Structures are given as C-alpha cells and as structure tokens.
Amino acid sequence: DDLDISLETNHIFLSGDSILAFKSKSLDNIVFLISIKGSVETTIQLPQNETVTSFETTANNTTCFASSTNGVIVGWDIAGNKQIFSNKIKTDTTSSTMILYYDNFNNRLFTKLNNNNVVIINPKNGMVTDTIIVRDARQIISTKTKIYISTGYGKLTIFDAKNLQELTTWDVNFTNQAAAKMVLSPNNKYLIIQNTPNSIAAFDTQIDSFLYIIPDHPFTSWSIAMSHSGNEFATAGGEGTIFIYETQTGKKKATINMPFEREPFIVDDENHYLASKNTLDALNISYNDNVYSYDQFDVQLNRPDIVLKKLGRGDTSLIKSYANAYKKRIKKLGINENNITTNGHLPSIKIKNKFAIQTSTRAKEYILNIECIDTEYPLQSLQILVNNSPVLSVGGRDLSKLKTKQTIQQASIPLAYGNNAIKIYCTNSKGATSLKESFTVLSTFNKDSITTLYFAGIGVAKYKDSSMNLTYSAKDIRDLASDFARLYRENFKVIIDTLLNENVTKENILKLKKRLQQTNPNDRVVIAITGHGLLSDSLNFYYA
C-alpha cells in the first residue's frame, strides 16, 4: 500500500530487469533500487521536504537521476553507489515541470523548467548548459539528429539535435488538445504519440510523415510503452485494459483485460482468448451487436495457443501443448475441427411442455420434451445439467447421427431432494451452443431413507520399483476413510470403499466405477486418489 505509482519514469526495472525502482508514499524524497531477490541495492535521496517526481537512467543503467518539482536534481552512480551531484535550478513548480529525459545519443538531460523553457543539463554536474524555447512542452524524446517535443496545444515540434534550431511543427490532432506521452522504437524510426486522451498517432522519423492516427482507450490513455523489439507498443487505459498494437500498421493485436479482483485475461483481434478459470465469469463476448457469456462460444474462442502465437509469447512447446489440449477437447465433443466457425449463428432450444414445470414438486423426476432447432447447420448434441452435473453423459446426447437440423427429444431428468438448478442447451456441428434454458425446481418428495455418502479412496504407496515408493499416499486414504466414517455417520449412511497398493488394478478400479454408477441424485460421492501420475505428449493423464 506504500507504493507511489505517481513517479514519472519509463524505468521500473534496471540492469537487465534485475533491479526494481520505486518510490514510497511515506518516504517521498527517496527512490529505492531493490533487487528482484528482495534486497535494497541503493537509495537515491533528495533533501528533506522535497518530493521525488521523476526518475531517469542512462541507457546502460550505470547512472540515474531524480528530481523534484521545486527544481532539485540529483545524479547517482549506481555501480559505485555514490552521489555524483546535487543541484537546484529555478523552476515555476507547475505540473509537468522537472520531468527528466535522458538523451543517450548526446549524453545530456532535458527537463521542462516552466511553460516555455526546456533546459539541457550536464549529467556530470547538474548544471544547465542551454535552453530550448517551446510553448507548453509536455514530453521530450531525442534521436541522434533531432529532438521531438509534444505540446499542450496539440503540436509536435522538431528541433535540430546539434544547434537546437526549430526545424518544423506538426499538428497532431487539429483540435488543440494536449499531445501527451511519446515512445520511440529502438531503431528510432517510429515515434508513437498519445495525440489526444483517446487516440494514438504514429510518426515516421525517417520520412518526416505521419503514418496513421487511430482511436485508443475510451476513458483516457494513461501510459504507453514500446516492446524491446519495437514491433509492438502498448497503451493502458482508465477502464482497466491494455491495448497491444502492431507498430508499423497500428493494427490492434490484443487486449489485456484486468477485471476487479480477478486475474487478467487476453483477447486477440478475432476474439480468441487466454483466460484462467478464476476470471471466466468476467469474460463476455460481443458479437453482431449482442453480448454473450463466455461459454456460448467457448469451443471456438478459448484458444490460448492462437493468442500466444500471435503475440509471439510462450515457447513452442507451450503453444503446442495448448493446441493439443484444444484438439483433444473437440474430439471428445465429437466436433470436426474444420467445421468450427465464429460467425455468430446459434442453434436454439424450446421446451415443448415448459408450462407443466412447477417451481416446487413432490416428484422425483421430470420428463421433458425438448425441441432443438438450427436453421443452417446439423445438430450435434443435447445437454442437460442438474446442479452442474450432466444427466445425459459428459458429452450429452449425440444428435449427429440423426443428420438433422430439427428434432424433438424426450428426456427424463432425475431430481435430488431440495433445490435443483437445471440447464438445458444444444450444440450444432460448428461447435456453437444455444442459449441455455435455465430454471430451478424445489423437490420435496418423501425420501425412502437417509442420504448415502460414498467415500471412494484409491492410494498407492508401494511400487514394483521401490525407488518410486511414497510415504503417505496410502496412509492419507486410510485417514480420510476413518474421518468420513467418524464425522458423518450421524447424518449420512456412510459407505467406505478403498483400494490400496497391490489392490489398485485396472480391473478393480473399473469395478469401483460400476458400483458408483448405481448411486442416485440424493447420494453424495467423494473420490480421493493419491500416488504417482504421468501426463503424455497427447495430454492424457495416466495414474501409476
């Protein structure tokens, strides 16, 4: 909570990304340089009663600089851990003054003193050596031959880097809105400018011409950064997203979304996404002027392999693993990969006897007549979930063999005692899922007996290769079995079924599965498995 993110700097990590630079709120006259291992490398300290507003380093990270709006500037030798100079220059203390910019080509510092003056500072002693007159300067970037200064009234003014004479001035937005931050590609060719709070302009420094102006964040762009390769740049917006663009064309490659109290997720330009389970409920798909929950197009769009490949992130083996996992998933669903499309077309379902459904019943099951319809593609499956458990098997009822776009299916839905959250949907051959029919039924039928709790435990501690033996895997199953029998016997009929060590065979596991298949919706089943496991190249898990 003490981290002060208002520090003006492009350098969060130094020395090959091994040192972190930051300022705290409680000690606002100090910049801390901290190793990623956690140790404090050094501190750059301004006099008491000064507040650090800007931090800058040389390209090789041997020297850094810190300044305050009151005109104090300090130079620091990082390698030698000693102060090089401390100086104070006259400034009007207004916003955006004393922000430091280092010119790596000509080894000098730039900073804005007041509304009309940018000064050049000797990085060895902190003394002012020259002045550039420019109205309302905002940010300064230098190449070997030119100095680029954005202004608060929508201009990009270019100066000669040697004689400091003004060469030309460009309108960057034609509305006199402030042109804010800028970044330069490593090859010094592309200058990316936040030309308004909601747009980006790209300037080619080699031909002195604007390449494109594109819309950016709807609620103001806060910051901008260039990739090490220069092929991409990113902008961060007030709505909690980061846009990643292709530098040469301005094409948006991806959006990084950062929902509140969720992990970030990435969406590419074709709506493919990479998201963890934690954040899926924050992911909605906008398509053809409609908004759908993520699971509506999850088969088509949940493609981390495509996202990482487009961004050039993730090694080949990781991308291949994601691609294999996707292929395995659609194979399990019985969908041909070549048929998958994201054209926004959805099948539909209709419960023909929906009005016979009561929100409260004494029945143990409902028999529903469900009509599945698709106007364009053959139907693939029908799925029914009760309290998120599939009724018609994991893959649902196979409709593909019917080779039809319309069918009425009768399904018996078993009800558990209490609330039953029921969801019904169908899919087509393209992997698209219909909107779900959802309703809740409270069942209060007379239970014949107390609810049964099954504990099925499988554990292997002893292996043919004794070097692979485990200490606690079998013991953990015994302890769990004992705890379930002791803690739940008053409220449940507890059945313990365990397989340990040499009794853990394929045949015995299949027999256990068959016994569990005899359970009913009111039963509770807990399965615990311990031992070694292997993941094959095709992402099949093998229990050992």
C-alpha positions, -999 to +999 in steps of 0.1 A: +000+000+000+030+023+004+040+021-033+036+055-050+027+049-087+028+087-095+066+086-100+073+098-136+096+072-151+100+047-180+123+026-159+106+002-135+133-024-140+170-018-144+202-037-152+187-064-173+154-065-154+171-074-121+166-042-102+133-026-094+130+012-090+101+026-069+091+054-045+071+050-013+044+073-001+058+076+034+094+084+023+086+105-008+121+121-010+137+087-018+139+064-048+146+028-038+165+004-061+157-031-049+169-064-063+142-088-075+155-111-048+143-086-022+174-068-010+178-030-012+207-022-036+208+015-030+186+046-023+187+079-042+178+106-017+167+142-022+169+168+006+142+166+033+109+183+024+114+175-013+092+150-032+107+129-060+086+134-091+108+120-118+134+092-122+156+086-152+187+065-161+213+063-188+209+035-214+235+013-198+219+019-163+253+030-148+239+064-138+205+075-127+188+108-119+160+120-096+143+154-095+115+173-077+091+200-089+110+225-068+140+223-091+162+198-072+181+173-093+204+146-081+228+124-101+238+089-088+264+064-097+245+031-094+276+008-097+297+029-073+266+036-050+275+072-046+261+107-054+276+124-084+259+158-079+231+176-062+218+209-077+188+231-076+176+251-106+149+277-108+115+264-119+079+276-116+069+243-099+039+238-122+026+205-134+049+186-158+080+206-148+112+188-138+103+156-156+137+142-167+145+128-202+180+114-210+195+118-244+215+087-249+230+099-283+244+131-270+247+122-233+226+151-218+195+156-198+164+175-208+137+189-185+110+215-186+115+245-163+084+264-170+057+268-196+080+280-223+115+267-215+131+233-218+167+232-205+197+210-212+216+197-182+251+183-179+247+148-164+281+151-147+274+182-126+237+190-129+244+225-145+222+240-172+241+243-205+214+255-229+177+263-233+151+255-259+121+278-263+089+259-269+054+267-258+038+244-232+062+214-237+049+181-225+073+153-233+108+152-249+124+124-270+158+127-288+174+108-317+209+113-329+199+142-352+166+155-339+147+164-307+109+158-306+087+178-282+050+173-278+030+202-265-001+210-245-019+226-275-017+197-300+017+202-317+048+181-323+078+205-326+110+192-340+145+207-333+180+200-347+198+180-321+231+198-326+223+235-329+188+233-312+172+253-340+135+246-347+130+226-379+093+222-382+060+219-362+032+194-369-004+194-358-010+161-342-048+164-337-060+197-353-081+203-322-055+219-299-059+191-274-028+183-254-004+158-270+009+138-241+034+109-238+056+095-266+077+064-271+104+058-298+111+024-313+146+010-307+156+016-343+145+053-339+121+050-369+086+051-353+076+078-328+043+068-312+024+098-297-007+100-275-020+128-296-053+131-277-065+115-245-084+089-267-062+084-297-027+074-309-006+089-338+024+073-354+052+094-369+079+081-392+111+100-382+129+089-414+105+104-439+090+131-415+054+120-420+025+106-400+017+070-408-017+067-390-040+081-363-061+055-346-087+056-318-074+043-284-090+039-250-125+053-245-117+066-210-083+082-214-050+066-221-028+067-190+005+054-203+024+040-233+053+016-237+073+001-266+084-035-268+121-043-268+119-054-305+099-023-315+074-044-334+046-037-308+036-009-284+010-010-256-012+016-241-030+014-207-065+030-202-086+042-174-112+015-180-087-012-168-075-025-202-041-026-220-042-025-258-013-040-278-007-026-313+015-035-342+039-006-345+042-004-383+005-006-391-014+005-359-034-027-360-047-038-326-033-073-319-048-079-285-064-065-254-053-074-219-083-071-196-078-066-158-112-072-141-116-063-104-103-090-080-098-114-110-067-125-129-061-107-162-072-123-195-061-117-230-083-114-261-069-111-296-083-093-326-105-122-336-119-127-301-098-157-292-089-156-256-065-168-230-081-169-195-078-187-162-107-203-145-107-176-119-116-149-144-141-166-168-171-151-151-158-116-161-155-126-197-183-117-221-183-120-259-196-091-280-208-104-314-232-090-340-244-063-316-252-090-290-234-098-257-229-135-247-213-152-217-180-169-224-194-204-226-216-195-255-186-196-279-160-213-256-153-242-280-145-217-308-127-189-289-109-204-259-077-207-279-046-197-258-024-213-284-036-188-311-033-159-287+003-167-277+014-174-312+000-141-325+017-122-297+050-141-301+049-151-264+053-186-250+078-211-262+069-236-290+063-265-266+038-245-245+019-234-276+019-269-289+006-282-256-023-257-257-031-267-293-031-304-284-054-297-255-078-279-278-078-308-303-084-333-276-114-313-263-132-310-297-125-347-304-142-355-271-171-334-281-173-351-315-168-319-334-147-317-366-121-290-363-126-280-399-163-273-393-158-248-364-168-212-372-173-180-353-200-164-375-223-157-345-250-181-356-265-201-328-289-231-326-319-228-303-340-250-280-376-249-268-391-269-240-424-280-255-441-288-222-424-259-203-457-247-187-461-281-170-429-274-150-436-264-114-412-245-092-420-268-064-429-305-067-430-338-048-419-357-079-385-375-082-381-367-119-394-346-147-400-358-182-394-330-207-400-328-245-372-306-259-371-292-294-336-285-308-335-263-340-308-249-362-316-231-394-282-235-410-262-264-396-268-300-385-274-306-348-246-321-327-257-328-292-282-321-264-270-315-229-289-313-196-272-303-163-287-306-128-268-287-102-240-287-128-239-325-131-246-339-166-277-361-169-271-373-205-233-382-200-204-358-202-207-352-239-245-350-238-269-370-261-254-375-295-277-359-322-251-360-351-263-394-363-297-380-369-282-357-396-310-332-390-314-295-382-345-301-361-356-327-336-378-332-305-361-352-278-377-366-247-355-367-216-361-379-180-345-355-155-338-370-121-343-346-092-325-345-059-342-337-027-341-299-023-332-273-050-324-285-085-308-259-108-315-272-143-298-260-175-306-273-210-289-265-243-279-280-276-249-276-300-245-276-337-218-292-359-199-259-359-194-260-321-219-232-314-240-236-283-276-224-280-287-200-253-294-220-222-329-227-208-324-224-171-348-229-142-348-241-106-371-268-092-376-275-055-383-312-049-398-322-016-405-359-023-406-384+007-371-398+009-371-436+015-340-435+036-312-414+049-288-399+023-259-422+014-224-407+015-199-427-005-162-423+001-141-440-026-103-439-019-075-451-042-039-449-029-006-464-039+025-461-017+044-493-027+056-498-063+074-526-081+103-501-084+109-494-047+127-462-055+093-448-065+077-456-032+057-429-014+055-424+024+020-411+030-002-418-001-019-450+013-019-436+048-037-405+036-065-426+021-069-446+054-070-414+074-096-399+052-117-430+052-116-430+090-125-394+093-155-397+069-168-427+088-165-409+122-176-374+113-206-381+090-222-412+104-249-393+123-263-375+092-255-400+064-253-436+057-216-438+051-201-464+027-163-466+026-148-483-005-110-482-007-083-497-030-047-496-016-013-506-030-015-541-048-053-539-049-051-509-072-056-526-106-074-515-137-100-543-131-107-532-095-110-495-105-135-504-132-155-524-107-154-495-083-167-472-111-195-496-118-206-495-081-206-457-081-227-457-112-255-472-091-258-440-070-288-417-072-292-379-073-296-378-035-263-396-028-231-378-021-198-391-036-163-382-026-134-396-045-097-393-033-068-405-054-031-405-043+000-418-059+021-411-090+008-397-122+020-392-157+010-367-185+016-380-220+025-359-250-011-361-262-022-347-227-036-379-215-032-384-177-021-418-165-024-429-129+005-451-118 
